Amino acid sequence: MKKNKIGIITFHNSNNCGSMLESFAMNRIVDFIGFDSEIINYSSEGQQQLYKSLFPWNSPKNIIKNILLLPHEKRLDRNNGKYQEFKQKYMSLNSQYIQTDAQVCKLTYDAVIAGSDQIWNVTIEDYNDVYFLPWVQDGLKIAYAPSFGAKNPVKYDSRRITKYSDFLKGFDTLSVRENNGQKWIKEISGRDAKVVLDPTLLLSINEYYSLERKNMELPEKYIFFYSPGFNLNICKFVKQISKKYNIPVITWSAKPFYIKSVWRYGFKLPDYEDPSTYLTLIKNATLVFTTSFHGTIFSSLYHKKFFVLKNGGMYGTDDRVITLINKLDLQNHMIEYRFDKDFNYLVDVDYNEFEYRLKCERRKSLEFLKDSLDLVGKKNEKSK
C-alpha cells in the first residue's frame, strides 16, 4: 500500500545547528509514525545571503566586518560546507532545490507540515509567507511547533494582520512552540493553538548518538560555551568560571567570534562547525553555558551540568527558553551572569523529574502530530 506523501517546510537550509537538528527530527518522527516524508528544499533569498561567509559589501559597517573576516574566509567556507554535507547525509529532501515562491506553488502533497523553528518570525531575513502555507491548495495544512521568535506580528507588522489572520485560519490543525505564540494566534485569528514540544525532544537520545563525530580530539575537561550573539559581559562571566576551575573553554559561531574578537578571552573554536560537532561537544563537556533554546534542549537531553544564562529578551516577551524550562522542570538551570566565587557551578544534577515530564509532554505532542496526520487518511476516504 502506497504511503501518503508528507512535505515539511522549515529552516533546514539555515547553517545553524538548532535549525538543522529540528529539521532532522521532524523528518525522522513523521517517518516513524508511518508516513513518507520529505523536507521541501526551499531557501529564501534572505536566508541564502544570511549564511554566506562574508557580508554584502554595501555599507561601511559591513566592510569593517568583512575586513575582520577575510583572514578566516576559508574556515568559514569550510563550516558552511560541513553544514551542507550534514543536510545531504541525514535529511530526506525533495529532489528540486527551490528558490522562488513560484516553484513552491507547483508542489503537491497529501499534507504539508509547517515547522518547527522561527519560521513565523516576520522580522528576520529568513522569513517568507510560504511558511504559512498559502500555496497549499489540496493537501492538509498542519502547523507543528512553529515559533514567532518572540516577535508579535501585531507589533512588528501590523499592516498585514488581516493577511496573517487568513493564513492561520487556513490551517487544518494548529500548534505552536511557545506560550506567547499561543496567545498571539488567539489574538490574531481567534483560533486556539496547542503548545507542543520542539521536534528535537520527540526523539530518544539514541537517535542523536548516531549523529555524533567519531574520534574527535578534545581536552579531558572543558567548558562548552554556546551563545551565538557573544554578549561580551557573558564572555567575561564564562572566563571567570574557566579561571575558577582551571578548565579551558570551547565555543561556537565563528563569524561573531572573529567580528567581536572573542579570541581575546582565550576561548577556542572547534576545527569545524556542524551539527555532529555540536552534539559531540555537548556530550563530552564538563560544563555547558548557553543562551540558546536548542543549547538548553541538548544539554538536558544529554543530562549535562549546564546553565542557561538569562539575558536580553528573556526579561521581556522572549519566552522561548522560559516556556521550555517551566514545562520540563529545568528552572534551576537558569541563572543570571553574575559571578559568585562561592557558588558550585559543577553541582551534580538530578534528571529524574525532567525525564518524567519529558515522557508526559512527548506523549501529548506525539498525540497531536499523529492525530493531525490521521486526518490525511480520513480525507482520502471521503474523496473516494
C-alpha positions as CSV (number, residue, x, y, z in Angstrom):
1,M,0.0,0.0,0.0
2,K,1.4,3.4,-1.0
3,K,2.1,5.7,1.9
4,N,0.8,9.2,2.0
5,K,3.3,11.8,1.0
6,I,4.0,14.5,3.6
7,G,6.0,17.7,2.9
8,I,7.8,19.5,5.6
9,I,8.8,23.2,5.2
10,T,11.1,24.7,7.8
11,F,14.6,26.3,8.1
12,H,16.5,23.2,7.2
13,N,18.8,25.3,4.9
14,S,20.0,27.5,7.8
15,N,23.6,26.8,8.7
16,N,22.5,26.7,12.3
17,C,22.6,23.6,14.5
18,G,19.2,24.0,16.1
19,S,17.5,24.6,12.7
20,M,19.1,21.5,11.1
21,L,18.5,19.2,14.1
22,E,14.9,20.2,14.4
23,S,14.5,19.5,10.7
24,F,16.2,16.1,11.0
25,A,13.9,15.3,13.9
26,M,10.7,16.4,12.2
27,N,11.6,14.3,9.1
28,R,12.5,11.3,11.2
29,I,9.5,11.3,13.5
30,V,7.0,11.6,10.7
31,D,8.6,8.6,9.1
32,F,8.5,6.7,12.4
33,I,4.7,7.4,12.6
34,G,4.3,5.6,9.3
35,F,4.3,8.3,6.6
36,D,6.6,9.0,3.7
37,S,8.0,12.5,4.4
38,E,10.4,14.8,2.7
39,I,11.7,18.2,3.5
40,I,10.9,20.8,0.9
41,N,14.3,22.0,-0.2
42,Y,13.4,25.7,-0.2
43,S,15.6,28.6,0.8
44,S,14.6,32.2,0.6
45,E,16.8,34.8,-0.9
46,G,17.3,36.4,2.5
47,Q,18.3,33.1,4.0
48,Q,20.9,32.4,1.3
49,Q,22.5,35.8,1.9
50,L,22.4,35.4,5.7
51,Y,24.6,32.3,5.8
52,K,27.3,33.4,3.3
53,S,30.8,33.6,4.7
54,L,31.0,37.3,4.1
55,F,28.5,40.2,4.4
56,P,27.4,42.2,1.3
57,W,29.9,45.0,0.6
58,N,27.2,47.6,0.8
59,S,27.8,49.6,3.9
60,P,30.8,50.9,6.0
61,K,29.7,48.6,8.8
62,N,29.7,45.5,6.6
63,I,33.0,46.5,5.1
64,I,34.6,46.6,8.5
65,K,33.1,43.2,9.4
66,N,34.4,41.7,6.2
67,I,37.9,43.0,6.8
68,L,37.9,41.2,10.1
69,L,36.5,38.0,8.5
70,L,38.7,37.9,5.3
71,P,41.7,36.2,7.0
72,H,39.3,33.5,8.2
73,E,37.2,33.1,5.0
74,K,38.5,29.5,4.3
75,R,37.5,28.4,7.7
76,L,34.0,30.0,7.3
77,D,33.6,28.4,3.9
78,R,34.5,25.0,5.4
79,N,31.9,25.4,8.1
80,N,29.3,26.2,5.5
81,G,30.3,23.2,3.5
82,K,30.1,20.9,6.6
83,Y,26.5,22.1,7.3
84,Q,25.5,21.3,3.8
85,E,27.1,17.9,4.0
86,F,25.1,17.1,7.1
87,K,21.9,18.2,5.4
88,Q,22.6,15.9,2.4
89,K,23.6,13.0,4.6
90,Y,20.8,13.0,7.2
91,M,17.7,14.6,5.7
92,S,15.3,13.3,3.1
93,L,14.9,16.2,0.7
94,N,12.7,16.7,-2.3
95,S,14.9,16.5,-5.4
96,Q,14.5,20.0,-6.6
97,Y,16.4,22.9,-5.0
98,I,13.7,25.6,-4.7
99,Q,14.5,29.3,-4.5
100,T,11.2,31.0,-5.6
101,D,7.6,31.2,-4.4
102,A,6.5,30.1,-7.9
103,Q,8.5,26.9,-7.6
104,V,6.9,26.1,-4.2
105,C,3.4,26.6,-5.6
106,K,3.9,23.8,-8.1
107,L,4.5,21.2,-5.3
108,T,1.7,18.8,-4.3
109,Y,1.5,16.7,-1.1
110,D,-1.2,14.8,0.9
111,A,-0.3,17.1,3.8
112,V,2.3,19.8,4.5
113,I,3.8,20.4,7.9
114,A,5.0,23.9,8.7
115,G,7.5,23.8,11.5
116,S,9.3,23.9,13.6
117,D,11.8,26.8,14.3
118,Q,11.2,30.5,13.9
119,I,9.5,30.2,10.5
120,W,6.8,32.7,11.7
121,N,9.2,35.4,12.9
122,V,8.2,38.1,10.5
123,T,11.2,40.3,11.4
124,I,14.1,38.1,10.2
125,E,15.8,37.8,6.9
126,D,14.8,34.1,6.5
127,Y,11.1,34.9,6.7
128,N,8.7,34.4,3.7
129,D,4.9,34.0,3.5
130,V,5.4,30.5,2.1
131,Y,5.9,29.2,5.7
132,F,2.2,30.0,6.4
133,L,1.3,27.6,3.5
134,P,-1.0,29.9,1.4
135,W,0.3,27.9,-1.6
136,V,-1.2,24.5,-0.4
137,Q,-4.5,24.1,-2.3
138,D,-5.5,20.4,-1.9
139,G,-3.4,18.9,0.9
140,L,-3.9,19.3,4.6
141,K,-2.1,22.1,6.4
142,I,-0.5,21.2,9.7
143,A,1.4,23.6,11.9
144,Y,3.8,21.7,14.2
145,A,5.6,23.9,16.8
146,P,6.4,26.9,14.7
147,S,7.8,29.9,16.6
148,F,7.2,33.6,16.2
149,G,10.7,34.1,17.7
150,A,9.2,36.4,20.4
151,K,8.1,38.9,17.8
152,N,4.4,39.5,17.8
153,P,3.2,40.3,14.2
154,V,0.7,42.7,15.7
155,K,3.6,44.9,16.9
156,Y,6.1,44.3,14.1
157,D,3.9,44.0,11.0
158,S,0.5,45.4,11.9
159,R,-0.4,46.4,8.4
160,R,-0.6,42.7,7.4
161,I,-2.5,41.4,10.4
162,T,-5.6,40.6,8.2
163,K,-3.3,38.6,6.0
164,Y,-1.7,36.6,8.9
165,S,-5.2,36.0,10.3
166,D,-6.3,34.5,7.0
167,F,-3.2,32.3,6.9
168,L,-3.8,31.0,10.4
169,K,-7.5,30.3,9.7
170,G,-6.4,28.1,6.7
171,F,-4.7,25.5,8.8
172,D,-6.4,22.2,9.5
173,T,-4.5,21.7,12.7
174,L,-2.6,24.3,14.6
175,S,0.1,24.1,17.2
176,V,3.0,26.4,18.3
177,R,6.2,26.1,20.3
178,E,5.8,28.9,23.0
179,N,3.1,30.2,25.3
180,N,3.3,33.7,23.8
181,G,2.7,32.3,20.4
182,Q,-0.4,30.6,21.6
183,K,-1.7,33.9,22.9
184,W,-0.8,35.8,19.8
185,I,-2.5,33.3,17.5
186,K,-5.7,33.7,19.5
187,E,-5.5,37.5,19.3
188,I,-4.8,37.5,15.5
189,S,-7.1,34.8,14.3
190,G,-9.4,33.8,17.2
191,R,-8.2,30.2,16.9
192,D,-6.8,28.0,19.7
193,A,-3.4,26.5,19.2
194,K,-1.8,23.7,21.3
195,V,1.7,24.3,22.8
196,V,3.8,21.3,21.8
197,L,7.4,20.3,22.2
198,D,10.1,21.2,19.7
199,P,10.7,18.2,17.3
200,T,14.1,17.6,18.8
201,L,12.5,16.5,22.0
202,L,10.3,13.9,20.3
203,L,13.3,11.6,19.5
204,S,15.2,9.5,22.0
205,I,18.8,10.4,22.8
206,N,19.9,7.3,20.8
207,E,18.9,9.0,17.6
208,Y,21.4,11.7,18.3
209,Y,24.2,9.3,19.3
210,S,24.3,8.2,15.7
211,L,24.9,11.7,14.5
212,E,28.0,12.4,16.7
213,R,31.5,12.7,15.3
214,K,33.7,9.7,16.0
215,N,37.3,10.1,17.3
216,M,37.1,13.9,17.7
217,E,40.2,15.1,19.6
218,L,39.0,17.0,22.7
219,P,40.6,18.1,26.1
220,E,39.8,15.8,29.0
221,K,37.8,18.6,30.6
222,Y,36.4,21.7,29.0
223,I,33.5,24.2,29.2
224,F,31.3,24.4,26.1
225,F,30.0,27.9,25.7
226,Y,27.2,28.3,23.2
227,S,25.9,31.8,22.9
228,P,25.9,32.8,19.2
229,G,25.5,36.6,19.8
230,F,28.5,36.8,22.1
231,N,27.4,39.3,24.7
232,L,30.8,40.4,25.9
233,N,29.7,40.6,29.5
234,I,28.6,37.0,29.3
235,C,32.0,36.2,27.8
236,K,33.6,37.8,30.8
237,F,31.4,35.8,33.2
238,V,32.3,32.5,31.4
239,K,36.0,33.4,31.6
240,Q,35.7,33.8,35.3
241,I,34.2,30.3,35.6
242,S,37.0,29.0,33.5
243,K,39.6,30.5,35.8
244,K,37.8,29.3,38.9
245,Y,38.0,25.7,37.8
246,N,41.1,25.9,35.5
247,I,39.1,24.4,32.6
248,P,39.5,25.7,29.0
249,V,36.6,27.0,27.0
250,I,35.5,25.8,23.6
251,T,32.9,28.0,21.9
252,W,30.9,28.3,18.7
253,S,29.9,30.6,15.9
254,A,33.0,31.6,14.0
255,K,31.6,34.8,12.3
256,P,30.7,36.7,15.5
257,F,33.7,35.1,17.2
258,Y,36.1,37.0,14.9
259,I,34.0,40.1,14.5
260,K,33.8,40.6,18.3
261,S,37.4,39.4,18.9
262,V,36.2,36.8,21.3
263,W,39.5,35.0,21.0
264,R,40.9,37.6,23.5
265,Y,39.2,35.7,26.3
266,G,41.3,32.7,25.5
267,F,38.3,30.7,24.1
268,K,38.9,28.3,21.2
269,L,36.7,27.2,18.3
270,P,36.4,23.6,17.1
271,D,38.2,22.5,14.0
272,Y,34.9,23.0,12.1
273,E,31.2,23.6,12.9
274,D,28.3,21.4,12.0
275,P,25.5,19.6,14.0
276,S,27.6,16.5,14.5
277,T,30.4,18.5,16.1
278,Y,27.9,20.5,18.2
279,L,26.4,17.3,19.6
280,T,29.8,15.8,20.3
281,L,30.9,18.9,22.2
282,I,27.8,19.0,24.3
283,K,28.0,15.3,25.1
284,N,31.7,15.4,26.3
285,A,31.7,18.8,28.1
286,T,32.4,19.1,31.8
287,L,30.0,22.0,31.9
288,V,27.9,23.9,29.4
289,F,26.8,27.5,29.4
290,T,24.3,28.7,26.8
291,T,21.8,31.4,26.0
292,S,20.2,29.2,23.3
293,F,16.9,27.4,23.1
294,H,18.4,24.3,21.4
295,G,21.5,24.6,23.6
296,T,19.2,24.1,26.5
297,I,17.4,21.2,24.9
298,F,20.5,19.2,24.0
299,S,22.3,19.9,27.3
300,S,19.3,18.5,29.1
301,L,18.8,15.5,26.7
302,Y,22.5,14.6,27.4
303,H,22.0,15.1,31.1
304,K,24.8,17.6,31.4
305,K,25.8,20.0,34.1
306,F,24.7,23.2,32.4
307,F,23.3,26.7,32.9
308,V,21.2,28.8,30.6
309,L,22.2,32.5,31.1
310,K,19.2,34.8,31.4
311,N,19.7,37.8,29.2
312,G,18.0,40.4,26.9
313,G,14.6,39.4,25.7
314,M,14.2,36.8,28.4
315,Y,13.3,39.7,30.7
316,G,10.5,40.6,28.3
317,T,8.4,38.8,25.8
318,D,11.0,36.2,24.7
319,D,9.6,33.1,26.4
320,R,11.2,30.5,24.1
321,V,13.6,29.2,26.8
322,I,11.3,30.1,29.7
323,T,8.4,28.0,28.2
324,L,10.8,25.1,27.8
325,I,12.3,25.2,31.3
326,N,9.0,25.6,33.0
327,K,7.5,22.7,31.1
328,L,10.4,20.3,31.8
329,D,11.4,21.3,35.3
330,L,14.7,23.0,34.4
331,Q,14.2,26.2,36.3
332,N,17.3,25.6,38.5
333,H,19.4,25.7,35.3
334,M,18.6,29.3,34.6
335,I,20.9,31.9,36.3
336,E,22.0,35.4,35.7
337,Y,25.5,36.0,34.6
338,R,26.8,37.5,37.8
339,F,29.9,35.6,39.0
340,D,29.7,34.1,42.5
341,K,33.0,32.8,43.7
342,D,31.3,30.6,46.4
343,F,28.7,29.0,44.0
344,N,29.3,25.4,42.9
345,Y,28.8,25.6,39.1
346,L,29.7,21.9,38.9
347,V,27.0,20.6,41.2
348,D,25.5,17.2,40.3
349,V,22.2,17.3,38.5
350,D,19.2,15.0,39.2
351,Y,17.3,14.5,35.9
352,N,14.6,12.2,37.2
353,E,11.8,14.8,37.2
354,F,13.0,16.1,33.8
355,E,12.7,12.6,32.3
356,Y,9.2,12.1,33.8
357,R,7.9,15.4,32.5
358,L,9.6,14.8,29.1
359,K,7.8,11.5,28.8
360,C,4.5,13.1,29.5
361,E,4.9,16.1,27.2
362,R,6.4,13.9,24.5
363,R,3.3,11.7,24.6
364,K,1.0,14.7,24.3
365,S,2.9,16.2,21.5
366,L,3.1,13.0,19.5
367,E,-0.6,12.5,20.0
368,F,-1.2,15.9,18.4
369,L,1.0,15.1,15.5
370,K,-0.4,11.6,15.0
371,D,-4.0,12.9,15.2
372,S,-3.1,15.6,12.7
373,L,-1.6,13.1,10.2
374,D,-4.5,10.7,10.7
375,L,-6.7,13.3,9.1
376,V,-4.9,12.6,5.8
377,G,-6.3,9.1,5.6
378,K,-9.8,10.3,6.6
379,K,-9.7,13.0,3.9
380,N,-8.7,10.4,1.3
381,E,-11.5,8.1,2.4
382,K,-14.0,10.9,1.9
383,S,-12.7,11.7,-1.6
384,K,-13.2,8.1,-2.8
